[in-house]
Amino acid sequence: MSTSEALAGSESEAKADRWEPVRDLPPSAKLVAKVLDYEDTLTQSQIAEETLLPARTVRYALTRLEDAGVVSSRFSFSDARKRLYRLTV
């Protein structure tokens, strides 16, 4: 096995391990995680808009993702009523 093949194998293993905490979550949580992977930081309403999921489903998915430790949230500086969500894996 060449060095480049070994590096490619270890990269794909690292990416696979990265998503391990999300594997057993519902499909809506996986979709929200993938959207947050592409878009750095979003509010709940922005996530609902991007995923076309109902707000209640997004809320549930974010709760599951936070419980799994793969999403963090903070208050928005521009509007303290909103929270910003970010993928941490």
Stockholm file with secondary structure:
# STOCKHOLM 1.0

chainA/1-89         MSTSEALAGSESEAKADRWEPVRDLPPSAKLVAKVLDYEDTLTQSQIAEETLLPARTVRYALTRLEDAGVVSSRFSFSDARKRLYRLTV
#=GR chainA/1-89 SS CCHHHHHHHHHHHHHHHHTGGGTTSCHHHHHHHHHHHHSSEEEHHHHHHHHTCCHHHHHHHHHHHHHHTSEEEEECSSCTTSEEEEECC
#=GC SS_cons        CCHHHHHHHHHHHHHHHHTGGGTTSCHHHHHHHHHHHHSSEEEHHHHHHHHTCCHHHHHHHHHHHHHHTSEEEEECSSCTTSEEEEECC
//
